[in-house]
Amino acid sequence: MKNELEELMKKAAHADSEVSTPMQKVVPVTAKKRENEVQYMLWMDKYLMKSLKLKSVETGRSVKDLIEEAIRRNL
């Protein structure tokens, strides 16, 4: 029984050295440059955001387009 256990331990130790983990290639994400645009983050009232999303669905326009239009009208 002791010999069997020793043999199993040797096999396990030997098997670990033979197993190689496949390496995944890491490719950085490159963001597209947008001419005449900048990124801006803000916190917004959640009910206002909900209304904005509903308006987006109703009109078939993106939230970004709706915000840009509202800002242009008020500048």
C-alpha positions in Angstrom: 0.0 0.0 0.0 2.8 2.4 0.9 4.5 1.6 -2.4 1.3 2.3 -4.4 1.0 5.7 -2.6 4.6 6.6 -3.4 4.1 5.6 -7.0 1.0 7.8 -7.3 2.8 10.7 -5.7 5.7 10.3 -8.2 3.2 10.2 -11.1 1.5 13.3 -9.8 4.7 15.2 -9.4 5.9 14.1 -12.9 2.5 15.0 -14.4 2.6 18.5 -13.1 5.9 19.2 -14.9 4.5 17.9 -18.2 1.2 19.9 -18.2 1.5 23.3 -19.8 -1.2 25.9 -19.5 -2.2 27.5 -22.8 -1.4 31.2 -22.9 -4.0 33.6 -24.1 -2.8 36.4 -26.4 -3.5 39.8 -24.9 -4.4 42.5 -27.4 -4.9 46.0 -26.2 -8.2 47.7 -27.2 -7.6 50.7 -29.3 -10.2 53.4 -29.1 -11.2 55.1 -32.3 -10.2 58.8 -32.4 -13.2 61.0 -32.9 -12.5 64.3 -34.5 -14.1 67.3 -32.9 -15.4 65.3 -29.9 -14.2 65.0 -26.3 -15.3 62.6 -23.5 -17.1 64.0 -20.5 -18.6 62.1 -17.5 -21.3 63.5 -15.2 -23.8 62.4 -12.6 -27.4 62.9 -13.5 -30.7 62.6 -11.7 -31.9 59.1 -12.2 -35.5 60.1 -13.1 -34.1 62.6 -15.7 -32.0 59.8 -17.2 -35.0 57.4 -17.3 -37.0 60.1 -19.1 -34.1 60.7 -21.5 -33.8 56.9 -22.3 -37.6 56.7 -22.9 -37.4 59.7 -25.2 -34.6 58.0 -27.0 -36.6 54.8 -27.6 -39.7 56.8 -28.6 -37.8 58.9 -31.2 -35.4 56.3 -32.4 -32.5 58.7 -31.6 -29.5 58.0 -29.4 -29.2 59.5 -25.9 -26.0 61.2 -27.0 -27.9 62.9 -29.9 -30.7 64.1 -27.6 -28.2 65.5 -25.1 -26.2 67.3 -27.8 -29.4 68.8 -29.3 -30.5 70.1 -25.9 -27.2 71.6 -25.2 -27.0 73.3 -28.6 -30.5 74.8 -28.1 -29.5 76.2 -24.8 -26.1 77.7 -25.6 
